[in-house]
Amino acid sequence: MPLLNRPLNLSSNLSRPAAEPEIEVVHSTSPIIRQSPNISPPASVSGRRAGFLPICANASCGAGWLRLWRSRSTPVFESGWSCSAECTRALVAAALQRERDGRGAGAPRAAGLESHRHRIPLGLAMLEQGWITSEQLRRALAAQKVAGQGRLGVWLRGQGVDESLITRALGLQWSCPVLTVDPVEVLGLTALIPRLFVDAFGALPLRVAADRILYLGFEDRLDPGLALALERITGLRVESGLVDESRFRMAHGRALDGAYPSAELVEASSEMALATVFARRIERTRPVDARLVRVHDCLWLRMWLRPQPGAVPALAEVTDVIASLGH
């Protein structure tokens, strides 16, 4: 089921096939969503050059550098300058095909992590460590069965088990560290991830270490696909970990009330339509760099309006388009 929905008529000077593809804009926000860049931050723009003139990044472009009326600095998509709206669309279409086929950087690693089989059951892991008794486990399982819902950890807490021990056991299950969270620090990092993803996937950027490592926190299970997408967008190495439930929920609630860069939610009827809408946004925004990644069933386009000096972009310097394909 698509994550987004609602109709929109788009008009633009961007060239398109004879049949206008159907595109729907679900929602658009202004300074209400924050985020960051893909692969390497766009502090500088690179691309093919002929002498001192940049050459269009579209390998099929027949104009080369001859479009004298065209700005030589923007728009840039994935570190490559495009000489025309047609070439921008061709670059975006190739990127969409790459993401559809799972050929994005690190995709095989993400797929392997998402499968993550053969985890030790939480109760057995805690019993083996001596953190609970067999009687506590039996009672928690019985209460869970009667209720027909709820995670085992919730019922173990009802048996008097300390929350931190449950989080440590979850960390053993997922082979990941247990992280601390500072709600104030989280509010300073919301530019690294769209609000939609914070809400839908239950993820929190916790801290950035030495402008190189982003620590990403989750409540009870990791999301390797989201972590990989953030690595590709931000250029930071992402280390995922778990946070105690009560602390996570407090910080998560505050983060959802925070400020974020502008974001537009779009649903398109086909990949061709999606290439058109992304290309139009790039042509209209004329970013110094833009990156496209897949996050589960969504496609996330981030655009930087100015070069970025640090790991965390300024609120007004980035804008996002998040799209899904209708079925």
TIBA-714443 format. One record per residue (C-alpha): x, z, y negated; residue in three letters. Coordinates in Angstrom, 1 decimal, always signed. Example, Ala and Ser with C-alpha at 12.3 -4.5 7.8 and 13.67 -1.06 7.14 Angstrom:
TIBA-714443
+--------+--------+--------+------+
!     xx !     zz !     yy ! type !
+--------+--------+--------+------+
!  +12.3 !   +7.8 !   +4.5 !  ALA !
!  +13.7 !   +7.1 !   +1.1 !  SER !
+--------+--------+--------+------+
end
This chain:
TIBA-714443
+--------+--------+--------+------+
!     xx !     zz !     yy ! type !
+--------+--------+--------+------+
!   +0.0 !   +0.0 !   +0.0 !  MET !
!   +1.5 !   -0.9 !   -3.4 !  PRO !
!   +2.6 !   +2.0 !   -5.5 !  LEU !
!   +1.2 !   +0.3 !   -8.7 !  LEU !
!   -1.9 !   -1.6 !   -9.7 !  ASN !
!   -4.0 !   -3.0 !  -12.6 !  ARG !
!   -4.2 !   -6.5 !  -14.2 !  PRO !
!   -2.2 !   -8.1 !  -17.0 !  LEU !
!   -1.9 !  -11.5 !  -18.6 !  ASN !
!   +1.7 !  -12.3 !  -19.5 !  LEU !
!   +2.6 !  -15.1 !  -21.9 !  SER !
!   +6.1 !  -16.2 !  -22.7 !  SER !
!   +8.2 !  -19.2 !  -23.6 !  ASN !
!  +10.1 !  -18.7 !  -20.3 !  LEU !
!   +9.9 !  -21.9 !  -18.3 !  SER !
!   +8.0 !  -21.6 !  -15.0 !  ARG !
!   +6.7 !  -23.6 !  -12.1 !  PRO !
!   +3.5 !  -25.7 !  -12.7 !  ALA !
!   +1.3 !  -23.0 !  -11.2 !  ALA !
!   +1.4 !  -19.8 !  -13.3 !  GLU !
!   +2.0 !  -16.9 !  -10.9 !  PRO !
!   -0.3 !  -13.9 !  -11.1 !  GLU !
!   +1.3 !  -10.8 !  -12.6 !  ILE !
!   -0.3 !   -7.4 !  -13.2 !  GLU !
!   +0.9 !   -4.7 !  -15.5 !  VAL !
!   -0.2 !   -1.3 !  -14.3 !  VAL !
!   +1.1 !   +1.0 !  -17.0 !  HIS !
!   +3.6 !   +1.0 !  -19.8 !  SER !
!   +5.2 !   +4.0 !  -21.5 !  THR !
!   +7.5 !   +4.4 !  -24.5 !  SER !
!  +10.1 !   +7.2 !  -24.8 !  PRO !
!   +8.5 !   +9.0 !  -21.8 !  ILE !
!  +11.0 !   +8.2 !  -19.1 !  ILE !
!  +14.9 !   +8.6 !  -18.8 !  ARG !
!  +17.5 !   +6.8 !  -16.7 !  GLN !
!  +21.0 !   +5.3 !  -16.1 !  SER !
!  +23.1 !   +2.1 !  -14.9 !  PRO !
!  +23.8 !   +0.3 !  -11.6 !  ASN !
!  +27.2 !   -0.4 !  -10.0 !  ILE !
!  +29.5 !   +0.2 !  -13.0 !  SER !
!  +28.2 !   +1.3 !  -16.4 !  PRO !
!  +28.0 !   -1.5 !  -18.9 !  PRO !
!  +30.7 !   -0.3 !  -21.2 !  ALA !
!  +32.1 !   -3.8 !  -21.2 !  SER !
!  +30.5 !   -7.1 !  -20.1 !  VAL !
!  +32.4 !   -9.4 !  -17.8 !  SER !
!  +31.6 !  -12.9 !  -16.6 !  GLY !
!  +32.9 !  -16.4 !  -16.0 !  ARG !
!  +34.7 !  -17.8 !  -19.0 !  ARG !
!  +36.0 !  -21.2 !  -20.1 !  ALA !
!  +38.9 !  -20.4 !  -22.5 !  GLY !
!  +37.4 !  -18.0 !  -24.9 !  PHE !
!  +33.8 !  -19.0 !  -24.3 !  LEU !
!  +31.7 !  -17.4 !  -21.5 !  PRO !
!  +30.2 !  -19.6 !  -18.9 !  ILE !
!  +26.7 !  -19.1 !  -17.6 !  CYS !
!  +26.7 !  -16.9 !  -14.5 !  ALA !
!  +24.1 !  -19.2 !  -12.8 !  ASN !
!  +26.2 !  -21.3 !  -10.4 !  ALA !
!  +23.6 !  -24.1 !  -10.5 !  SER !
!  +23.6 !  -24.3 !  -14.3 !  CYS !
!  +24.3 !  -27.8 !  -15.6 !  GLY !
!  +24.8 !  -26.8 !  -19.3 !  ALA !
!  +27.9 !  -24.6 !  -18.8 !  GLY !
!  +28.9 !  -23.3 !  -22.3 !  TRP !
!  +27.4 !  -26.3 !  -24.2 !  LEU !
!  +24.3 !  -24.5 !  -25.5 !  ARG !
!  +25.8 !  -23.9 !  -28.9 !  LEU !
!  +22.7 !  -22.2 !  -30.3 !  TRP !
!  +22.7 !  -19.5 !  -27.6 !  ARG !
!  +24.2 !  -16.1 !  -28.2 !  SER !
!  +27.3 !  -15.6 !  -26.2 !  ARG !
!  +27.0 !  -11.8 !  -25.8 !  SER !
!  +23.4 !  -11.3 !  -24.4 !  THR !
!  +21.4 !  -11.3 !  -22.3 !  PRO !
!  +23.6 !  -10.1 !  -19.4 !  VAL !
!  +22.2 !   -9.6 !  -15.9 !  PHE !
!  +24.4 !   -7.8 !  -13.4 !  GLU !
!  +27.5 !   -8.4 !  -15.5 !  SER !
!  +26.8 !  -12.1 !  -15.9 !  GLY !
!  +25.7 !  -13.9 !  -19.1 !  TRP !
!  +23.0 !  -16.5 !  -18.8 !  SER !
!  +22.8 !  -19.5 !  -21.1 !  CYS !
!  +19.0 !  -20.1 !  -20.9 !  SER !
!  +15.7 !  -18.6 !  -19.8 !  ALA !
!  +15.8 !  -20.9 !  -16.8 !  GLU !
!  +19.2 !  -19.6 !  -15.7 !  CYS !
!  +18.1 !  -16.0 !  -16.2 !  THR !
!  +15.2 !  -16.6 !  -13.9 !  ARG !
!  +17.5 !  -18.2 !  -11.3 !  ALA !
!  +19.8 !  -15.1 !  -11.4 !  LEU !
!  +16.9 !  -12.7 !  -11.0 !  VAL !
!  +15.4 !  -14.7 !   -8.2 !  ALA !
!  +18.7 !  -14.6 !   -6.3 !  ALA !
!  +18.9 !  -10.8 !   -6.8 !  ALA !
!  +15.3 !  -10.4 !   -5.6 !  LEU !
!  +16.1 !  -12.3 !   -2.4 !  GLN !
!  +19.2 !  -10.2 !   -1.9 !  ARG !
!  +17.2 !   -7.0 !   -2.2 !  GLU !
!  +14.5 !   -8.4 !   +0.1 !  ARG !
!  +17.0 !   -9.3 !   +2.8 !  ASP !
!  +18.7 !   -5.9 !   +2.5 !  GLY !
!  +22.0 !   -7.4 !   +1.4 !  ARG !
!  +22.5 !   -5.0 !   -1.6 !  GLY !
!  +25.7 !   -2.9 !   -1.7 !  ALA !
!  +25.5 !   -0.1 !   +0.8 !  GLY !
!  +22.2 !   -1.2 !   +2.3 !  ALA !
!  +23.3 !   -0.9 !   +6.0 !  PRO !
!  +24.5 !   +2.6 !   +5.3 !  ARG !
!  +21.1 !   +3.5 !   +3.7 !  ALA !
!  +19.2 !   +2.1 !   +6.7 !  ALA !
!  +21.4 !   +4.2 !   +9.1 !  GLY !
!  +20.8 !   +7.4 !   +7.1 !  LEU !
!  +17.1 !   +6.9 !   +6.8 !  GLU !
!  +16.6 !   +6.7 !  +10.5 !  SER !
!  +18.5 !  +10.1 !  +11.0 !  HIS !
!  +17.4 !  +10.8 !  +14.5 !  ARG !
!  +17.9 !  +13.8 !  +16.8 !  HIS !
!  +17.7 !  +16.6 !  +14.3 !  ARG !
!  +17.5 !  +20.1 !  +15.8 !  ILE !
!  +14.1 !  +21.6 !  +15.3 !  PRO !
!  +14.1 !  +24.1 !  +12.5 !  LEU !
!  +13.0 !  +27.1 !  +14.6 !  GLY !
!  +15.7 !  +26.5 !  +17.2 !  LEU !
!  +18.4 !  +26.1 !  +14.6 !  ALA !
!  +17.5 !  +29.4 !  +13.0 !  MET !
!  +17.1 !  +31.1 !  +16.4 !  LEU !
!  +20.6 !  +29.9 !  +17.4 !  GLU !
!  +22.1 !  +31.2 !  +14.2 !  GLN !
!  +20.4 !  +34.6 !  +14.7 !  GLY !
!  +18.5 !  +34.3 !  +11.4 !  TRP !
!  +15.1 !  +34.9 !  +13.1 !  ILE !
!  +13.9 !  +36.5 !  +16.3 !  THR !
!  +12.0 !  +34.8 !  +19.1 !  SER !
!   +9.0 !  +36.9 !  +18.1 !  GLU !
!   +9.1 !  +35.7 !  +14.5 !  GLN !
!   +9.3 !  +32.1 !  +15.7 !  LEU !
!   +6.4 !  +32.5 !  +18.2 !  ARG !
!   +4.2 !  +34.0 !  +15.5 !  ARG !
!   +5.0 !  +31.4 !  +12.9 !  ALA !
!   +4.3 !  +28.6 !  +15.4 !  LEU !
!   +1.0 !  +30.1 !  +16.4 !  ALA !
!   +0.0 !  +30.5 !  +12.8 !  ALA !
!   +0.9 !  +26.9 !  +12.1 !  GLN !
!   -1.1 !  +25.7 !  +15.1 !  LYS !
!   -4.2 !  +27.6 !  +14.1 !  VAL !
!   -4.0 !  +26.3 !  +10.5 !  ALA !
!   -3.2 !  +22.8 !  +11.6 !  GLY !
!   -1.0 !  +22.2 !   +8.6 !  GLN !
!   +2.0 !  +23.4 !   +6.7 !  GLY !
!   +5.7 !  +23.2 !   +7.3 !  ARG !
!   +7.2 !  +25.7 !   +9.8 !  LEU !
!   +9.3 !  +27.2 !   +7.0 !  GLY !
!   +6.2 !  +28.2 !   +5.1 !  VAL !
!   +4.9 !  +30.1 !   +8.1 !  TRP !
!   +8.3 !  +31.7 !   +8.8 !  LEU !
!   +8.3 !  +33.0 !   +5.2 !  ARG !
!   +5.0 !  +34.6 !   +6.1 !  GLY !
!   +6.9 !  +36.4 !   +8.9 !  GLN !
!   +9.3 !  +37.9 !   +6.3 !  GLY !
!  +12.1 !  +35.4 !   +6.8 !  VAL !
!  +14.3 !  +35.0 !   +3.6 !  ASP !
!  +13.8 !  +31.6 !   +1.8 !  GLU !
!  +17.5 !  +31.1 !   +1.5 !  SER !
!  +17.9 !  +31.2 !   +5.3 !  LEU !
!  +15.2 !  +28.6 !   +5.8 !  ILE !
!  +17.0 !  +26.3 !   +3.2 !  THR !
!  +20.3 !  +26.8 !   +5.0 !  ARG !
!  +18.7 !  +25.9 !   +8.3 !  ALA !
!  +17.3 !  +22.7 !   +6.7 !  LEU !
!  +20.8 !  +22.0 !   +5.5 !  GLY !
!  +22.0 !  +22.2 !   +9.1 !  LEU !
!  +19.3 !  +19.8 !  +10.2 !  GLN !
!  +20.2 !  +17.2 !   +7.6 !  TRP !
!  +24.0 !  +17.9 !   +7.6 !  SER !
!  +24.0 !  +18.4 !   +3.9 !  CYS !
!  +24.9 !  +21.2 !   +1.4 !  PRO !
!  +22.5 !  +23.7 !   -0.2 !  VAL !
!  +22.7 !  +23.2 !   -4.0 !  LEU !
!  +21.8 !  +25.4 !   -6.9 !  THR !
!  +19.6 !  +24.2 !   -9.8 !  VAL !
!  +19.5 !  +24.9 !  -13.5 !  ASP !
!  +16.2 !  +23.7 !  -15.0 !  PRO !
!  +17.8 !  +23.3 !  -18.4 !  VAL !
!  +20.6 !  +21.2 !  -17.0 !  GLU !
!  +18.1 !  +19.0 !  -15.1 !  VAL !
!  +16.3 !  +18.2 !  -18.4 !  LEU !
!  +19.6 !  +16.8 !  -19.8 !  GLY !
!  +19.9 !  +14.4 !  -16.9 !  LEU !
!  +16.4 !  +12.8 !  -16.7 !  THR !
!  +17.9 !   +9.6 !  -18.1 !  ALA !
!  +19.4 !   +9.0 !  -14.7 !  LEU !
!  +16.2 !   +8.5 !  -12.8 !  ILE !
!  +12.7 !   +7.2 !  -13.7 !  PRO !
!   +9.9 !   +9.8 !  -13.9 !  ARG !
!   +8.0 !   +7.9 !  -11.4 !  LEU !
!  +10.7 !   +8.5 !   -8.8 !  PHE !
!  +11.0 !  +12.2 !   -9.7 !  VAL !
!   +7.3 !  +12.6 !   -9.0 !  ASP !
!   +6.8 !  +10.2 !   -6.0 !  ALA !
!  +10.0 !  +11.0 !   -4.1 !  PHE !
!  +10.6 !  +14.6 !   -5.1 !  GLY !
!  +14.1 !  +14.2 !   -6.3 !  ALA !
!  +16.0 !  +16.0 !   -9.1 !  LEU !
!  +19.3 !  +15.1 !  -10.7 !  PRO !
!  +21.0 !  +18.5 !  -10.8 !  LEU !
!  +24.4 !  +17.9 !  -12.4 !  ARG !
!  +27.1 !  +15.3 !  -13.0 !  VAL !
!  +30.7 !  +16.3 !  -12.2 !  ALA !
!  +33.6 !  +14.8 !  -14.1 !  ALA !
!  +31.5 !  +11.7 !  -15.0 !  ASP !
!  +31.9 !  +10.6 !  -11.4 !  ARG !
!  +29.6 !  +12.5 !   -9.0 !  ILE !
!  +25.8 !  +13.0 !   -9.3 !  LEU !
!  +24.3 !  +15.8 !   -7.4 !  TYR !
!  +20.8 !  +15.0 !   -6.3 !  LEU !
!  +18.5 !  +17.8 !   -5.1 !  GLY !
!  +15.5 !  +17.7 !   -2.7 !  PHE !
!  +13.1 !  +20.4 !   -1.5 !  GLU !
!  +13.0 !  +20.0 !   +2.3 !  ASP !
!  +14.3 !  +16.5 !   +3.3 !  ARG !
!  +16.7 !  +14.0 !   +1.9 !  LEU !
!  +15.9 !  +10.5 !   +0.7 !  ASP !
!  +19.0 !   +8.3 !   +1.4 !  PRO !
!  +17.3 !   +5.1 !   +0.2 !  GLY !
!  +16.7 !   +6.6 !   -3.3 !  LEU !
!  +20.3 !   +8.1 !   -3.3 !  ALA !
!  +21.8 !   +4.7 !   -2.6 !  LEU !
!  +19.7 !   +3.0 !   -5.3 !  ALA !
!  +20.9 !   +5.6 !   -7.8 !  LEU !
!  +24.5 !   +5.0 !   -6.8 !  GLU !
!  +24.1 !   +1.3 !   -7.5 !  ARG !
!  +22.3 !   +1.8 !  -10.8 !  ILE !
!  +24.5 !   +4.6 !  -12.2 !  THR !
!  +27.9 !   +3.7 !  -10.8 !  GLY !
!  +28.2 !   +7.4 !   -9.8 !  LEU !
!  +28.8 !   +8.7 !   -6.3 !  ARG !
!  +25.6 !  +10.5 !   -5.3 !  VAL !
!  +25.8 !  +13.6 !   -3.2 !  GLU !
!  +22.4 !  +14.8 !   -1.9 !  SER !
!  +21.5 !  +18.4 !   -1.0 !  GLY !
!  +18.6 !  +20.8 !   -0.6 !  LEU !
!  +17.4 !  +23.4 !   -3.0 !  VAL !
!  +15.4 !  +26.6 !   -2.3 !  ASP !
!  +11.7 !  +25.7 !   -2.4 !  GLU !
!  +10.7 !  +28.1 !   -5.2 !  SER !
!  +13.6 !  +27.1 !   -7.4 !  ARG !
!  +13.1 !  +23.4 !   -6.7 !  PHE !
!   +9.4 !  +23.6 !   -7.6 !  ARG !
!  +10.0 !  +25.4 !  -10.9 !  MET !
!  +12.7 !  +22.9 !  -12.0 !  ALA !
!  +10.6 !  +19.9 !  -10.7 !  HIS !
!   +7.6 !  +21.0 !  -12.7 !  GLY !
!   +9.7 !  +21.3 !  -15.9 !  ARG !
!  +11.4 !  +18.0 !  -15.3 !  ALA !
!   +8.0 !  +16.2 !  -15.0 !  LEU !
!   +7.2 !  +17.5 !  -18.5 !  ASP !
!  +10.5 !  +16.2 !  -19.9 !  GLY !
!  +11.2 !  +13.0 !  -22.0 !  ALA !
!  +12.3 !   +9.8 !  -20.4 !  TYR !
!  +13.2 !   +6.3 !  -21.6 !  PRO !
!  +10.4 !   +3.7 !  -21.9 !  SER !
!   +9.2 !   +2.2 !  -18.6 !  ALA !
!   +6.8 !   -0.5 !  -17.6 !  GLU !
!   +5.0 !   -0.6 !  -14.3 !  LEU !
!   +4.2 !   -4.0 !  -12.9 !  VAL !
!   +2.5 !   -5.5 !   -9.8 !  GLU !
!   +3.1 !   -9.1 !   -9.0 !  ALA !
!   +1.4 !  -11.4 !   -6.4 !  SER !
!   +4.6 !  -12.9 !   -5.1 !  SER !
!   +8.4 !  -12.8 !   -5.3 !  GLU !
!   +8.3 !  -15.9 !   -7.6 !  MET !
!   +5.9 !  -14.1 !  -10.0 !  ALA !
!   +8.1 !  -11.1 !  -10.0 !  LEU !
!  +11.2 !  -13.2 !  -10.8 !  ALA !
!   +9.3 !  -14.6 !  -13.7 !  THR !
!   +8.2 !  -11.3 !  -15.1 !  VAL !
!  +11.7 !   -9.7 !  -14.7 !  PHE !
!  +13.3 !  -12.7 !  -16.4 !  ALA !
!  +10.9 !  -12.6 !  -19.3 !  ARG !
!  +11.6 !   -8.9 !  -19.9 !  ARG !
!  +15.4 !   -9.6 !  -19.9 !  ILE !
!  +15.0 !  -12.6 !  -22.3 !  GLU !
!  +12.8 !  -10.4 !  -24.6 !  ARG !
!  +15.0 !   -7.3 !  -24.5 !  THR !
!  +18.4 !   -9.2 !  -24.4 !  ARG !
!  +20.3 !   -6.3 !  -22.8 !  PRO !
!  +24.1 !   -5.9 !  -22.8 !  VAL !
!  +23.6 !   -5.4 !  -19.0 !  ASP !
!  +20.8 !   -5.2 !  -16.5 !  ALA !
!  +20.7 !   -4.2 !  -12.9 !  ARG !
!  +18.1 !   -4.7 !  -10.1 !  LEU !
!  +17.8 !   -2.5 !   -7.0 !  VAL !
!  +15.2 !   -1.9 !   -4.4 !  ARG !
!  +13.8 !   +1.6 !   -3.9 !  VAL !
!  +11.6 !   +1.6 !   -0.8 !  HIS !
!   +8.6 !   -0.6 !   -1.7 !  ASP !
!   +9.5 !   -0.7 !   -5.4 !  CYS !
!  +12.0 !   -2.9 !   -7.3 !  LEU !
!  +13.7 !   -1.2 !  -10.2 !  TRP !
!  +15.1 !   -3.2 !  -13.1 !  LEU !
!  +17.1 !   -1.2 !  -15.6 !  ARG !
!  +18.3 !   -2.7 !  -18.9 !  MET !
!  +20.9 !   -1.2 !  -21.3 !  TRP !
!  +20.4 !   -2.1 !  -25.0 !  LEU !
!  +23.9 !   -1.1 !  -26.0 !  ARG !
!  +27.2 !   -0.3 !  -24.2 !  PRO !
!  +27.2 !   +3.1 !  -22.6 !  GLN !
!  +30.2 !   +5.4 !  -23.4 !  PRO !
!  +29.5 !   +8.0 !  -20.7 !  GLY !
!  +27.8 !   +8.6 !  -17.4 !  ALA !
!  +24.4 !   +9.6 !  -18.8 !  VAL !
!  +22.8 !   +7.1 !  -21.2 !  PRO !
!  +21.0 !   +8.0 !  -24.4 !  ALA !
!  +17.3 !   +8.2 !  -24.2 !  LEU !
!  +16.7 !   +5.2 !  -26.5 !  ALA !
!  +19.5 !   +3.0 !  -25.0 !  GLU !
!  +17.9 !   +2.1 !  -21.7 !  VAL !
!  +14.5 !   +0.7 !  -20.6 !  THR !
!  +13.0 !   +0.2 !  -17.2 !  ASP !
!  +10.6 !   -2.1 !  -15.4 !  VAL !
!   +9.4 !   -0.9 !  -12.0 !  ILE !
!   +7.5 !   -3.3 !   -9.9 !  ALA !
!   +5.8 !   -3.7 !   -6.5 !  SER !
!   +4.6 !   -6.8 !   -4.7 !  LEU !
!   +0.9 !   -7.0 !   -3.9 !  GLY !
!   -0.2 !   -7.8 !   -0.4 !  HIS !
+--------+--------+--------+------+
end
